[in-house]
Amino acid sequence: MSIAPRVEARPKNWLEPLVLASLREHESYGYELMQQLAKFGAETPNPGTLYRTLRRMEREGLCTSEWETPKKGPARRRYSVTDAGEAYLDLWVKALEQYQQSVNNFFRLYTNK
């Protein structure tokens, strides 16, 4: 009996660029980001992972946050993308364009039996 190898044919670490792309559209809260990631079809991280990632991204200057205290409900952080976050997102787009070219080349090779 042979065991098929595990194949991961996709880039990793999508959480940061997806969060930044979402924040680029509009400022958001952690809970809203979770909903947007799910709507996008991305693998939704657990809330702890998302909030740790947001805090790390804030320390790295990719996003900022401000506490808001609504009249009703608990205080919450509103996140927004920074110029550094925009630049990081631009780098991701360039890397994905190169990756897409590699994928296209693979399919041309594969279908050209």
PDB file as gemmi writes it, atoms N, CA and C in Angstrom:
CRYST1    1.000    1.000    1.000  90.00  90.00  90.00 P 1                      
ATOM      1  N   MET A   1       0.848  -1.173   0.000  1.00  0.00           N  
ATOM      2  CA  MET A   1       0.000   0.000   0.000  1.00  0.00           C  
ATOM      3  C   MET A   1       0.893   1.236   0.000  1.00  0.00           C  
ATOM      4  N   SER A   2       0.671   2.121  -0.944  1.00  0.00           N  
ATOM      5  CA  SER A   2       1.484   3.328  -0.981  1.00  0.00           C  
ATOM      6  C   SER A   2       0.680   4.502  -0.435  1.00  0.00           C  
ATOM      7  N   ILE A   3       1.384   5.374   0.191  1.00  0.00           N  
ATOM      8  CA  ILE A   3       0.757   6.559   0.777  1.00  0.00           C  
ATOM      9  C   ILE A   3       1.086   7.743  -0.122  1.00  0.00           C  
ATOM     10  N   ALA A   4       0.062   8.470  -0.531  1.00  0.00           N  
ATOM     11  CA  ALA A   4       0.269   9.635  -1.388  1.00  0.00           C  
ATOM     12  C   ALA A   4       0.963  10.730  -0.598  1.00  0.00           C  
ATOM     13  N   PRO A   5       1.916  11.410  -1.231  1.00  0.00           N  
ATOM     14  CA  PRO A   5       2.587  12.508  -0.529  1.00  0.00           C  
ATOM     15  C   PRO A   5       1.622  13.666  -0.304  1.00  0.00           C  
ATOM     16  N   ARG A   6       1.869  14.384   0.750  1.00  0.00           N  
ATOM     17  CA  ARG A   6       1.046  15.561   1.044  1.00  0.00           C  
ATOM     18  C   ARG A   6       1.512  16.704   0.137  1.00  0.00           C  
ATOM     19  N   VAL A   7       0.576  17.341  -0.503  1.00  0.00           N  
ATOM     20  CA  VAL A   7       0.897  18.422  -1.433  1.00  0.00           C  
ATOM     21  C   VAL A   7       0.310  19.719  -0.903  1.00  0.00           C  
ATOM     22  N   GLU A   8       1.141  20.728  -0.791  1.00  0.00           N  
ATOM     23  CA  GLU A   8       0.681  22.067  -0.416  1.00  0.00           C  
ATOM     24  C   GLU A   8       1.038  22.990  -1.563  1.00  0.00           C  
ATOM     25  N   ALA A   9       0.164  23.097  -2.513  1.00  0.00           N  
ATOM     26  CA  ALA A   9       0.437  23.885  -3.710  1.00  0.00           C  
ATOM     27  C   ALA A   9      -0.170  25.276  -3.594  1.00  0.00           C  
ATOM     28  N   ARG A  10       0.244  25.988  -2.562  1.00  0.00           N  
ATOM     29  CA  ARG A  10      -0.241  27.354  -2.378  1.00  0.00           C  
ATOM     30  C   ARG A  10       0.736  28.115  -1.496  1.00  0.00           C  
ATOM     31  N   PRO A  11       0.794  29.424  -1.682  1.00  0.00           N  
ATOM     32  CA  PRO A  11       1.650  30.221  -0.800  1.00  0.00           C  
ATOM     33  C   PRO A  11       1.127  30.160   0.629  1.00  0.00           C  
ATOM     34  N   LYS A  12       2.022  30.315   1.567  1.00  0.00           N  
ATOM     35  CA  LYS A  12       1.632  30.305   2.984  1.00  0.00           C  
ATOM     36  C   LYS A  12       1.564  31.737   3.506  1.00  0.00           C  
ATOM     37  N   ASN A  13       1.129  31.864   4.723  1.00  0.00           N  
ATOM     38  CA  ASN A  13       1.093  33.160   5.417  1.00  0.00           C  
ATOM     39  C   ASN A  13       0.175  34.176   4.741  1.00  0.00           C  
ATOM     40  N   TRP A  14      -1.024  33.739   4.387  1.00  0.00           N  
ATOM     41  CA  TRP A  14      -1.991  34.616   3.747  1.00  0.00           C  
ATOM     42  C   TRP A  14      -2.665  35.578   4.712  1.00  0.00           C  
ATOM     43  N   LEU A  15      -2.596  35.315   5.996  1.00  0.00           N  
ATOM     44  CA  LEU A  15      -3.371  36.107   6.945  1.00  0.00           C  
ATOM     45  C   LEU A  15      -3.012  37.589   6.891  1.00  0.00           C  
ATOM     46  N   GLU A  16      -1.729  37.910   6.953  1.00  0.00           N  
ATOM     47  CA  GLU A  16      -1.329  39.322   6.951  1.00  0.00           C  
ATOM     48  C   GLU A  16      -1.801  40.061   5.700  1.00  0.00           C  
ATOM     49  N   PRO A  17      -1.496  39.567   4.495  1.00  0.00           N  
ATOM     50  CA  PRO A  17      -1.944  40.330   3.323  1.00  0.00           C  
ATOM     51  C   PRO A  17      -3.465  40.404   3.198  1.00  0.00           C  
ATOM     52  N   LEU A  18      -4.167  39.359   3.606  1.00  0.00           N  
ATOM     53  CA  LEU A  18      -5.632  39.420   3.547  1.00  0.00           C  
ATOM     54  C   LEU A  18      -6.180  40.463   4.515  1.00  0.00           C  
ATOM     55  N   VAL A  19      -5.604  40.523   5.708  1.00  0.00           N  
ATOM     56  CA  VAL A  19      -6.030  41.532   6.688  1.00  0.00           C  
ATOM     57  C   VAL A  19      -5.728  42.928   6.153  1.00  0.00           C  
ATOM     58  N   LEU A  20      -4.527  43.117   5.615  1.00  0.00           N  
ATOM     59  CA  LEU A  20      -4.156  44.438   5.099  1.00  0.00           C  
ATOM     60  C   LEU A  20      -5.037  44.842   3.919  1.00  0.00           C  
ATOM     61  N   ALA A  21      -5.321  43.904   3.024  1.00  0.00           N  
ATOM     62  CA  ALA A  21      -6.182  44.215   1.882  1.00  0.00           C  
ATOM     63  C   ALA A  21      -7.578  44.596   2.364  1.00  0.00           C  
ATOM     64  N   SER A  22      -8.042  43.920   3.384  1.00  0.00           N  
ATOM     65  CA  SER A  22      -9.355  44.230   3.945  1.00  0.00           C  
ATOM     66  C   SER A  22      -9.344  45.610   4.604  1.00  0.00           C  
ATOM     67  N   LEU A  23      -8.289  45.890   5.366  1.00  0.00           N  
ATOM     68  CA  LEU A  23      -8.182  47.199   6.022  1.00  0.00           C  
ATOM     69  C   LEU A  23      -7.986  48.313   5.004  1.00  0.00           C  
ATOM     70  N   ARG A  24      -7.403  47.978   3.876  1.00  0.00           N  
ATOM     71  CA  ARG A  24      -7.207  48.963   2.813  1.00  0.00           C  
ATOM     72  C   ARG A  24      -8.564  49.430   2.284  1.00  0.00           C  
ATOM     73  N   GLU A  25      -9.529  48.515   2.259  1.00  0.00           N  
ATOM     74  CA  GLU A  25     -10.884  48.866   1.819  1.00  0.00           C  
ATOM     75  C   GLU A  25     -11.556  49.797   2.823  1.00  0.00           C  
ATOM     76  N   HIS A  26     -11.442  49.446   4.114  1.00  0.00           N  
ATOM     77  CA  HIS A  26     -11.987  50.313   5.161  1.00  0.00           C  
ATOM     78  C   HIS A  26     -11.491  49.847   6.527  1.00  0.00           C  
ATOM     79  N   GLU A  27     -11.446  50.787   7.461  1.00  0.00           N  
ATOM     80  CA  GLU A  27     -11.063  50.453   8.832  1.00  0.00           C  
ATOM     81  C   GLU A  27     -12.025  49.404   9.362  1.00  0.00           C  
ATOM     82  N   SER A  28     -11.540  48.600  10.303  1.00  0.00           N  
ATOM     83  CA  SER A  28     -12.376  47.502  10.758  1.00  0.00           C  
ATOM     84  C   SER A  28     -12.004  47.085  12.170  1.00  0.00           C  
ATOM     85  N   TYR A  29     -12.853  46.261  12.748  1.00  0.00           N  
ATOM     86  CA  TYR A  29     -12.631  45.665  14.066  1.00  0.00           C  
ATOM     87  C   TYR A  29     -12.262  44.199  13.868  1.00  0.00           C  
ATOM     88  N   GLY A  30     -11.668  43.604  14.879  1.00  0.00           N  
ATOM     89  CA  GLY A  30     -11.249  42.215  14.785  1.00  0.00           C  
ATOM     90  C   GLY A  30     -12.369  41.276  14.382  1.00  0.00           C  
ATOM     91  N   TYR A  31     -13.528  41.422  15.014  1.00  0.00           N  
ATOM     92  CA  TYR A  31     -14.660  40.551  14.699  1.00  0.00           C  
ATOM     93  C   TYR A  31     -15.085  40.709  13.242  1.00  0.00           C  
ATOM     94  N   GLU A  32     -15.130  41.941  12.773  1.00  0.00           N  
ATOM     95  CA  GLU A  32     -15.486  42.190  11.372  1.00  0.00           C  
ATOM     96  C   GLU A  32     -14.461  41.579  10.429  1.00  0.00           C  
ATOM     97  N   LEU A  33     -13.188  41.660  10.811  1.00  0.00           N  
ATOM     98  CA  LEU A  33     -12.145  41.056   9.982  1.00  0.00           C  
ATOM     99  C   LEU A  33     -12.348  39.549   9.864  1.00  0.00           C  
ATOM    100  N   MET A  34     -12.729  38.908  10.974  1.00  0.00           N  
ATOM    101  CA  MET A  34     -13.003  37.468  10.938  1.00  0.00           C  
ATOM    102  C   MET A  34     -14.116  37.178   9.927  1.00  0.00           C  
ATOM    103  N   GLN A  35     -15.155  37.986   9.945  1.00  0.00           N  
ATOM    104  CA  GLN A  35     -16.272  37.790   9.016  1.00  0.00           C  
ATOM    105  C   GLN A  35     -15.836  38.020   7.571  1.00  0.00           C  
ATOM    106  N   GLN A  36     -15.017  39.041   7.351  1.00  0.00           N  
ATOM    107  CA  GLN A  36     -14.558  39.339   6.000  1.00  0.00           C  
ATOM    108  C   GLN A  36     -13.661  38.226   5.464  1.00  0.00           C  
ATOM    109  N   LEU A  37     -12.801  37.676   6.314  1.00  0.00           N  
ATOM    110  CA  LEU A  37     -11.944  36.568   5.888  1.00  0.00           C  
ATOM    111  C   LEU A  37     -12.793  35.362   5.495  1.00  0.00           C  
ATOM    112  N   ALA A  38     -13.814  35.078   6.278  1.00  0.00           N  
ATOM    113  CA  ALA A  38     -14.699  33.949   5.969  1.00  0.00           C  
ATOM    114  C   ALA A  38     -15.452  34.202   4.660  1.00  0.00           C  
ATOM    115  N   LYS A  39     -15.913  35.430   4.474  1.00  0.00           N  
ATOM    116  CA  LYS A  39     -16.645  35.783   3.258  1.00  0.00           C  
ATOM    117  C   LYS A  39     -15.751  35.659   2.027  1.00  0.00           C  
ATOM    118  N   PHE A  40     -14.482  35.988   2.191  1.00  0.00           N  
ATOM    119  CA  PHE A  40     -13.515  35.900   1.102  1.00  0.00           C  
ATOM    120  C   PHE A  40     -13.241  34.450   0.721  1.00  0.00           C  
ATOM    121  N   GLY A  41     -13.495  33.555   1.654  1.00  0.00           N  
ATOM    122  CA  GLY A  41     -13.244  32.145   1.395  1.00  0.00           C  
ATOM    123  C   GLY A  41     -11.916  31.678   1.953  1.00  0.00           C  
ATOM    124  N   ALA A  42     -11.272  32.536   2.721  1.00  0.00           N  
ATOM    125  CA  ALA A  42      -9.988  32.183   3.316  1.00  0.00           C  
ATOM    126  C   ALA A  42     -10.206  31.256   4.501  1.00  0.00           C  
ATOM    127  N   GLU A  43      -9.181  30.509   4.815  1.00  0.00           N  
ATOM    128  CA  GLU A  43      -9.230  29.678   6.016  1.00  0.00           C  
ATOM    129  C   GLU A  43      -9.273  30.628   7.207  1.00  0.00           C  
ATOM    130  N   THR A  44     -10.353  30.610   7.939  1.00  0.00           N  
ATOM    131  CA  THR A  44     -10.545  31.555   9.033  1.00  0.00           C  
ATOM    132  C   THR A  44      -9.747  31.113  10.246  1.00  0.00           C  
ATOM    133  N   PRO A  45      -8.848  31.984  10.725  1.00  0.00           N  
ATOM    134  CA  PRO A  45      -8.071  31.628  11.913  1.00  0.00           C  
ATOM    135  C   PRO A  45      -8.943  31.719  13.157  1.00  0.00           C  
ATOM    136  N   ASN A  46      -8.475  31.109  14.243  1.00  0.00           N  
ATOM    137  CA  ASN A  46      -9.219  31.301  15.486  1.00  0.00           C  
ATOM    138  C   ASN A  46      -8.993  32.743  15.940  1.00  0.00           C  
ATOM    139  N   PRO A  47      -9.889  33.288  16.729  1.00  0.00           N  
ATOM    140  CA  PRO A  47      -9.775  34.693  17.133  1.00  0.00           C  
ATOM    141  C   PRO A  47      -8.438  35.030  17.795  1.00  0.00           C  
ATOM    142  N   GLY A  48      -7.914  34.129  18.614  1.00  0.00           N  
ATOM    143  CA  GLY A  48      -6.636  34.396  19.268  1.00  0.00           C  
ATOM    144  C   GLY A  48      -5.514  34.605  18.271  1.00  0.00           C  
ATOM    145  N   THR A  49      -5.490  33.790  17.223  1.00  0.00           N  
ATOM    146  CA  THR A  49      -4.470  33.929  16.182  1.00  0.00           C  
ATOM    147  C   THR A  49      -4.614  35.259  15.472  1.00  0.00           C  
ATOM    148  N   LEU A  50      -5.840  35.638  15.141  1.00  0.00           N  
ATOM    149  CA  LEU A  50      -6.056  36.910  14.454  1.00  0.00           C  
ATOM    150  C   LEU A  50      -5.603  38.079  15.319  1.00  0.00           C  
ATOM    151  N   TYR A  51      -5.991  38.098  16.594  1.00  0.00           N  
ATOM    152  CA  TYR A  51      -5.631  39.230  17.455  1.00  0.00           C  
ATOM    153  C   TYR A  51      -4.130  39.283  17.729  1.00  0.00           C  
ATOM    154  N   ARG A  52      -3.480  38.136  17.874  1.00  0.00           N  
ATOM    155  CA  ARG A  52      -2.015  38.133  18.027  1.00  0.00           C  
ATOM    156  C   ARG A  52      -1.352  38.678  16.768  1.00  0.00           C  
ATOM    157  N   THR A  53      -1.873  38.276  15.617  1.00  0.00           N  
ATOM    158  CA  THR A  53      -1.332  38.760  14.343  1.00  0.00           C  
ATOM    159  C   THR A  53      -1.533  40.264  14.216  1.00  0.00           C  
ATOM    160  N   LEU A  54      -2.703  40.759  14.573  1.00  0.00           N  
ATOM    161  CA  LEU A  54      -2.959  42.201  14.513  1.00  0.00           C  
ATOM    162  C   LEU A  54      -2.016  42.970  15.434  1.00  0.00           C  
ATOM    163  N   ARG A  55      -1.787  42.458  16.641  1.00  0.00           N  
ATOM    164  CA  ARG A  55      -0.874  43.149  17.569  1.00  0.00           C  
ATOM    165  C   ARG A  55       0.553  43.154  17.026  1.00  0.00           C  
ATOM    166  N   ARG A  56       0.979  42.024  16.455  1.00  0.00           N  
ATOM    167  CA  ARG A  56       2.326  41.960  15.878  1.00  0.00           C  
ATOM    168  C   ARG A  56       2.440  42.908  14.683  1.00  0.00           C  
ATOM    169  N   MET A  57       1.414  42.928  13.832  1.00  0.00           N  
ATOM    170  CA  MET A  57       1.419  43.833  12.684  1.00  0.00           C  
ATOM    171  C   MET A  57       1.460  45.289  13.137  1.00  0.00           C  
ATOM    172  N   GLU A  58       0.802  45.578  14.244  1.00  0.00           N  
ATOM    173  CA  GLU A  58       0.833  46.945  14.776  1.00  0.00           C  
ATOM    174  C   GLU A  58       2.232  47.283  15.291  1.00  0.00           C  
ATOM    175  N   ARG A  59       2.858  46.344  15.995  1.00  0.00           N  
ATOM    176  CA  ARG A  59       4.237  46.576  16.468  1.00  0.00           C  
ATOM    177  C   ARG A  59       5.189  46.807  15.298  1.00  0.00           C  
ATOM    178  N   GLU A  60       4.945  46.115  14.186  1.00  0.00           N  
ATOM    179  CA  GLU A  60       5.792  46.235  12.999  1.00  0.00           C  
ATOM    180  C   GLU A  60       5.438  47.455  12.153  1.00  0.00           C  
ATOM    181  N   GLY A  61       4.404  48.185  12.550  1.00  0.00           N  
ATOM    182  CA  GLY A  61       4.028  49.404  11.841  1.00  0.00           C  
ATOM    183  C   GLY A  61       3.178  49.188  10.598  1.00  0.00           C  
ATOM    184  N   LEU A  62       2.621  47.986  10.430  1.00  0.00           N  
ATOM    185  CA  LEU A  62       1.805  47.698   9.249  1.00  0.00           C  
ATOM    186  C   LEU A  62       0.364  48.181   9.401  1.00  0.00           C  
ATOM    187  N   CYS A  63      -0.081  48.317  10.642  1.00  0.00           N  
ATOM    188  CA  CYS A  63      -1.429  48.824  10.909  1.00  0.00           C  
ATOM    189  C   CYS A  63      -1.392  49.593  12.227  1.00  0.00           C  
ATOM    190  N   THR A  64      -2.441  50.340  12.464  1.00  0.00           N  
ATOM    191  CA  THR A  64      -2.601  51.044  13.737  1.00  0.00           C  
ATOM    192  C   THR A  64      -3.978  50.700  14.280  1.00  0.00           C  
ATOM    193  N   SER A  65      -4.170  50.994  15.552  1.00  0.00           N  
ATOM    194  CA  SER A  65      -5.490  50.772  16.136  1.00  0.00           C  
ATOM    195  C   SER A  65      -5.802  51.873  17.132  1.00  0.00           C  
ATOM    196  N   GLU A  66      -7.083  52.091  17.317  1.00  0.00           N  
ATOM    197  CA  GLU A  66      -7.569  53.044  18.312  1.00  0.00           C  
ATOM    198  C   GLU A  66      -8.706  52.383  19.066  1.00  0.00           C  
ATOM    199  N   TRP A  67      -8.719  52.617  20.375  1.00  0.00           N  
ATOM    200  CA  TRP A  67      -9.826  52.095  21.177  1.00  0.00           C  
ATOM    201  C   TRP A  67     -11.038  52.974  20.974  1.00  0.00           C  
ATOM    202  N   GLU A  68     -12.180  52.345  20.815  1.00  0.00           N  
ATOM    203  CA  GLU A  68     -13.454  53.054  20.746  1.00  0.00           C  
ATOM    204  C   GLU A  68     -14.343  52.522  21.858  1.00  0.00           C  
ATOM    205  N   THR A  69     -15.015  53.437  22.520  1.00  0.00           N  
ATOM    206  CA  THR A  69     -15.943  53.044  23.575  1.00  0.00           C  
ATOM    207  C   THR A  69     -17.337  53.497  23.165  1.00  0.00           C  
ATOM    208  N   PRO A  70     -18.117  52.581  22.611  1.00  0.00           N  
ATOM    209  CA  PRO A  70     -19.476  52.959  22.207  1.00  0.00           C  
ATOM    210  C   PRO A  70     -20.372  53.172  23.426  1.00  0.00           C  
ATOM    211  N   LYS A  71     -21.487  53.845  23.218  1.00  0.00           N  
ATOM    212  CA  LYS A  71     -22.430  54.067  24.323  1.00  0.00           C  
ATOM    213  C   LYS A  71     -22.984  52.747  24.837  1.00  0.00           C  
ATOM    214  N   LYS A  72     -23.152  51.798  23.928  1.00  0.00           N  
ATOM    215  CA  LYS A  72     -23.623  50.465  24.312  1.00  0.00           C  
ATOM    216  C   LYS A  72     -22.565  49.452  23.895  1.00  0.00           C  
ATOM    217  N   GLY A  73     -22.359  48.468  24.711  1.00  0.00           N  
ATOM    218  CA  GLY A  73     -21.420  47.408  24.377  1.00  0.00           C  
ATOM    219  C   GLY A  73     -20.014  47.698  24.875  1.00  0.00           C  
ATOM    220  N   PRO A  74     -19.140  46.720  24.730  1.00  0.00           N  
ATOM    221  CA  PRO A  74     -17.775  46.857  25.237  1.00  0.00           C  
ATOM    222  C   PRO A  74     -16.894  47.718  24.330  1.00  0.00           C  
ATOM    223  N   ALA A  75     -15.801  48.194  24.897  1.00  0.00           N  
ATOM    224  CA  ALA A  75     -14.806  48.922  24.112  1.00  0.00           C  
ATOM    225  C   ALA A  75     -14.196  47.954  23.105  1.00  0.00           C  
ATOM    226  N   ARG A  76     -13.790  48.493  21.971  1.00  0.00           N  
ATOM    227  CA  ARG A  76     -13.162  47.645  20.954  1.00  0.00           C  
ATOM    228  C   ARG A  76     -12.169  48.464  20.153  1.00  0.00           C  
ATOM    229  N   ARG A  77     -11.227  47.732  19.547  1.00  0.00           N  
ATOM    230  CA  ARG A  77     -10.191  48.385  18.744  1.00  0.00           C  
ATOM    231  C   ARG A  77     -10.627  48.473  17.289  1.00  0.00           C  
ATOM    232  N   ARG A  78     -10.396  49.632  16.712  1.00  0.00           N  
ATOM    233  CA  ARG A  78     -10.633  49.829  15.280  1.00  0.00           C  
ATOM    234  C   ARG A  78      -9.262  49.881  14.609  1.00  0.00           C  
ATOM    235  N   TYR A  79      -9.045  49.019  13.642  1.00  0.00           N  
ATOM    236  CA  TYR A  79      -7.754  48.894  12.966  1.00  0.00           C  
ATOM    237  C   TYR A  79      -7.781  49.592  11.617  1.00  0.00           C  
ATOM    238  N   SER A  80      -6.621  50.140  11.236  1.00  0.00           N  
ATOM    239  CA  SER A  80      -6.468  50.735   9.907  1.00  0.00           C  
ATOM    240  C   SER A  80      -5.061  50.441   9.399  1.00  0.00           C  
ATOM    241  N   VAL A  81      -4.923  50.429   8.084  1.00  0.00           N  
ATOM    242  CA  VAL A  81      -3.635  50.134   7.461  1.00  0.00           C  
ATOM    243  C   VAL A  81      -2.785  51.405   7.445  1.00  0.00           C  
ATOM    244  N   THR A  82      -1.473  51.251   7.575  1.00  0.00           N  
ATOM    245  CA  THR A  82      -0.533  52.376   7.519  1.00  0.00           C  
ATOM    246  C   THR A  82       0.115  52.428   6.136  1.00  0.00           C  
ATOM    247  N   ASP A  83       0.904  53.468   5.902  1.00  0.00           N  
ATOM    248  CA  ASP A  83       1.663  53.548   4.648  1.00  0.00           C  
ATOM    249  C   ASP A  83       2.617  52.361   4.522  1.00  0.00           C  
ATOM    250  N   ALA A  84       3.231  51.970   5.643  1.00  0.00           N  
ATOM    251  CA  ALA A  84       4.127  50.805   5.623  1.00  0.00           C  
ATOM    252  C   ALA A  84       3.343  49.538   5.288  1.00  0.00           C  
ATOM    253  N   GLY A  85       2.119  49.440   5.785  1.00  0.00           N  
ATOM    254  CA  GLY A  85       1.269  48.299   5.463  1.00  0.00           C  
ATOM    255  C   GLY A  85       0.906  48.273   3.987  1.00  0.00           C  
ATOM    256  N   GLU A  86       0.640  49.441   3.427  1.00  0.00           N  
ATOM    257  CA  GLU A  86       0.357  49.541   1.984  1.00  0.00           C  
ATOM    258  C   GLU A  86       1.570  49.088   1.174  1.00  0.00           C  
ATOM    259  N   ALA A  87       2.764  49.524   1.591  1.00  0.00           N  
ATOM    260  CA  ALA A  87       3.988  49.136   0.880  1.00  0.00           C  
ATOM    261  C   ALA A  87       4.214  47.628   0.976  1.00  0.00           C  
ATOM    262  N   TYR A  88       3.970  47.062   2.160  1.00  0.00           N  
ATOM    263  CA  TYR A  88       4.106  45.617   2.354  1.00  0.00           C  
ATOM    264  C   TYR A  88       3.121  44.872   1.459  1.00  0.00           C  
ATOM    265  N   LEU A  89       1.907  45.378   1.356  1.00  0.00           N  
ATOM    266  CA  LEU A  89       0.889  44.768   0.503  1.00  0.00           C  
ATOM    267  C   LEU A  89       1.309  44.829  -0.968  1.00  0.00           C  
ATOM    268  N   ASP A  90       1.907  45.943  -1.381  1.00  0.00           N  
ATOM    269  CA  ASP A  90       2.413  46.062  -2.755  1.00  0.00           C  
ATOM    270  C   ASP A  90       3.481  45.007  -3.039  1.00  0.00           C  
ATOM    271  N   LEU A  91       4.358  44.754  -2.058  1.00  0.00           N  
ATOM    272  CA  LEU A  91       5.377  43.713  -2.225  1.00  0.00           C  
ATOM    273  C   LEU A  91       4.731  42.343  -2.372  1.00  0.00           C  
ATOM    274  N   TRP A  92       3.684  42.098  -1.603  1.00  0.00           N  
ATOM    275  CA  TRP A  92       2.965  40.827  -1.708  1.00  0.00           C  
ATOM    276  C   TRP A  92       2.373  40.658  -3.098  1.00  0.00           C  
ATOM    277  N   VAL A  93       1.799  41.723  -3.631  1.00  0.00           N  
ATOM    278  CA  VAL A  93       1.197  41.654  -4.965  1.00  0.00           C  
ATOM    279  C   VAL A  93       2.265  41.298  -5.998  1.00  0.00           C  
ATOM    280  N   LYS A  94       3.425  41.925  -5.902  1.00  0.00           N  
ATOM    281  CA  LYS A  94       4.510  41.615  -6.846  1.00  0.00           C  
ATOM    282  C   LYS A  94       4.954  40.164  -6.709  1.00  0.00           C  
ATOM    283  N   ALA A  95       5.071  39.694  -5.480  1.00  0.00           N  
ATOM    284  CA  ALA A  95       5.467  38.299  -5.258  1.00  0.00           C  
ATOM    285  C   ALA A  95       4.405  37.347  -5.803  1.00  0.00           C  
ATOM    286  N   LEU A  96       3.135  37.680  -5.618  1.00  0.00           N  
ATOM    287  CA  LEU A  96       2.058  36.831  -6.131  1.00  0.00           C  
ATOM    288  C   LEU A  96       2.015  36.826  -7.652  1.00  0.00           C  
ATOM    289  N   GLU A  97       2.326  37.955  -8.262  1.00  0.00           N  
ATOM    290  CA  GLU A  97       2.387  37.994  -9.727  1.00  0.00           C  
ATOM    291  C   GLU A  97       3.466  37.045 -10.234  1.00  0.00           C  
ATOM    292  N   GLN A  98       4.617  37.023  -9.560  1.00  0.00           N  
ATOM    293  CA  GLN A  98       5.685  36.095  -9.936  1.00  0.00           C  
ATOM    294  C   GLN A  98       5.245  34.655  -9.697  1.00  0.00           C  
ATOM    295  N   TYR A  99       4.579  34.412  -8.577  1.00  0.00           N  
ATOM    296  CA  TYR A  99       4.082  33.077  -8.255  1.00  0.00           C  
ATOM    297  C   TYR A  99       3.057  32.637  -9.300  1.00  0.00           C  
ATOM    298  N   GLN A 100       2.176  33.550  -9.676  1.00  0.00           N  
ATOM    299  CA  GLN A 100       1.165  33.237 -10.679  1.00  0.00           C  
ATOM    300  C   GLN A 100       1.828  32.862 -12.005  1.00  0.00           C  
ATOM    301  N   GLN A 101       2.890  33.558 -12.360  1.00  0.00           N  
ATOM    302  CA  GLN A 101       3.614  33.236 -13.589  1.00  0.00           C  
ATOM    303  C   GLN A 101       4.198  31.830 -13.510  1.00  0.00           C  
ATOM    304  N   SER A 102       4.744  31.474 -12.359  1.00  0.00           N  
ATOM    305  CA  SER A 102       5.280  30.123 -12.173  1.00  0.00           C  
ATOM    306  C   SER A 102       4.179  29.071 -12.292  1.00  0.00           C  
ATOM    307  N   VAL A 103       3.030  29.349 -11.706  1.00  0.00           N  
ATOM    308  CA  VAL A 103       1.897  28.421 -11.793  1.00  0.00           C  
ATOM    309  C   VAL A 103       1.450  28.282 -13.246  1.00  0.00           C  
ATOM    310  N   ASN A 104       1.355  29.393 -13.950  1.00  0.00           N  
ATOM    311  CA  ASN A 104       0.976  29.347 -15.365  1.00  0.00           C  
ATOM    312  C   ASN A 104       1.978  28.525 -16.172  1.00  0.00           C  
ATOM    313  N   ASN A 105       3.277  28.721 -15.909  1.00  0.00           N  
ATOM    314  CA  ASN A 105       4.311  27.948 -16.597  1.00  0.00           C  
ATOM    315  C   ASN A 105       4.170  26.465 -16.293  1.00  0.00           C  
ATOM    316  N   PHE A 106       3.877  26.141 -15.032  1.00  0.00           N  
ATOM    317  CA  PHE A 106       3.684  24.744 -14.658  1.00  0.00           C  
ATOM    318  C   PHE A 106       2.540  24.126 -15.458  1.00  0.00           C  
ATOM    319  N   PHE A 107       1.410  24.831 -15.541  1.00  0.00           N  
ATOM    320  CA  PHE A 107       0.265  24.287 -16.266  1.00  0.00           C  
ATOM    321  C   PHE A 107       0.548  24.146 -17.760  1.00  0.00           C  
ATOM    322  N   ARG A 108       1.297  25.083 -18.315  1.00  0.00           N  
ATOM    323  CA  ARG A 108       1.676  24.946 -19.725  1.00  0.00           C  
ATOM    324  C   ARG A 108       2.528  23.693 -19.915  1.00  0.00           C  
ATOM    325  N   LEU A 109       3.478  23.477 -19.029  1.00  0.00           N  
ATOM    326  CA  LEU A 109       4.330  22.294 -19.100  1.00  0.00           C  
ATOM    327  C   LEU A 109       3.509  21.026 -18.894  1.00  0.00           C  
ATOM    328  N   TYR A 110       2.633  21.046 -17.923  1.00  0.00           N  
ATOM    329  CA  TYR A 110       1.826  19.872 -17.584  1.00  0.00           C  
ATOM    330  C   TYR A 110       0.879  19.481 -18.719  1.00  0.00           C  
ATOM    331  N   THR A 111       0.245  20.458 -19.325  1.00  0.00           N  
ATOM    332  CA  THR A 111      -0.732  20.160 -20.377  1.00  0.00           C  
ATOM    333  C   THR A 111      -0.085  19.945 -21.737  1.00  0.00           C  
ATOM    334  N   ASN A 112       1.190  20.165 -21.849  1.00  0.00           N  
ATOM    335  CA  ASN A 112       1.924  20.026 -23.104  1.00  0.00           C  
ATOM    336  C   ASN A 112       2.600  18.660 -23.158  1.00  0.00           C  
ATOM    337  N   LYS A 113       1.838  17.599 -22.940  1.00  0.00           N  
ATOM    338  CA  LYS A 113       2.376  16.229 -22.868  1.00  0.00           C  
ATOM    339  C   LYS A 113       3.009  15.800 -24.154  1.00  0.00           C  
TER     340      LYS A 113                                                      
END                                                                             
